[in-house]
Amino acid sequence: MTAIVKTRDFTAPSITRAGFVLPGLGHLLVGEVIVGTGLLSLDLLLFWSAAWGFPRIGEVLFSSGAGNLSIHAVISVVSWLTLAAGLWFTAYRRAFPRQLTEEQFNSNREIFFRMLFRHKTGMLGLFGVLFMICATLLTPLIAPFDPIAIDVGEKNLAPSSVYLMGTDPFGRDVFSRLLYGGRISLSIGFIAVTIAATLGTTLGALAAFAGGMTDKLIMFVTDAILALPRLVLLLTIVGLFRIQGVWGIFLIVFILGLTGWMGVGRIVRSQVLSLKQQEFIQAAQALGLSPSRILFWHLIPNALAPVIVYCSLAIGSTMLAEAGLSFLGLGVPPPTSTWGVMVADGKEVLRLAPHVAVFPGMAILLAVLSFNLLGDGLRDAMDPKLRG
């Protein structure tokens, strides 16, 4: 008969059921401070968006005008329902832990989640990232003003109860622009890193698996691009292909992705070179499996752990690169707001109205810090040497 164990306590304390009233409260009462505080911050975001957004839901859903349904508002409402369900399910799972067999308890997935759960800074980064993602998804329900509407208030107003982060030199609400700008900045970071990770993983694995001249050629190109300063390379490409409108955003994403794959490529190449010597790869070759099947079904999946960690760290650096381009006037074209654009807008009135640049600057700082902390947690959770 298979033994039954549990991921946490065999019977959770009854006090954890307080999470049914307020998700996160049950975690907090049993001493899980970071998880409990993180869940309570998501509760605050959930209730805030409901209190502010639902009374004007008609205006939010048809904000695009002409009676057309806004897809962004629909995504926001669906995200609210998903977040609410996720929070109460987390409270339920803490009050009634899952039963696992001994084999399930010692599986790589369960060990990974236990290691990550115990990593305090990693959990801080995880909840920081979750808070930012949820805030950007719920933006239409939270933002009080149109981010590009001019003269919603007087120019350069200080933060107040009406304008939570004040107004900028054009009379636009800084808080609304920060929320909508976060959607662009985070999207650029995620999409650009996805492009870089896909390209780098494919080229790195191909170089290590093929060997010979293919390996030498790919690594020569990789080293040549790495030798160029990334900022200079970005400025050159953006300056040559200056595009206005929405295509300008796609250009920034594409350029950031094409200039960020080299580190992933080198990591994957070293991993695949090591995996090629493993017995399971030799067995696959002896069975007559095709090279493409071995490469994409056996080598690349087993080389993805360091890539995931690298990507979590690269998102922050990519957001910094986009902010730098926007600050220099070569990033996302106006009137679209990103955090880098907002910092650039505030540099002219830094002494008169420092809040215009300080709040988006703090958002960039917290975003990069959260992704770096999450990357540290993922790295330690995936390291077999730390599994005592």
WOPEKA-V511820 format. One record per helix or strand. SS is the DSSP state (alpha for helix, beta for strand). FROM is the first residue (numbers start at 1). LEN is the number of residues. If there is no record, write none. Layout:
ss=(SS:SS)
from=(FROM:FROM)
len=(LEN:LEN)
This chain:
ss=(beta:alpha:alpha:alpha:alpha:beta:alpha:alpha:alpha:alpha:beta:beta:alpha:alpha:alpha:alpha:alpha:alpha:alpha:alpha:alpha:alpha:alpha)
from=(4:14:25:33:71:99:102:108:120:139:167:173:174:212:230:246:262:279:291:304:339:355:384)
len=(3:7:5:29:25:3:4:11:18:4:1:1:37:15:11:13:14:8:12:24:11:27:3)
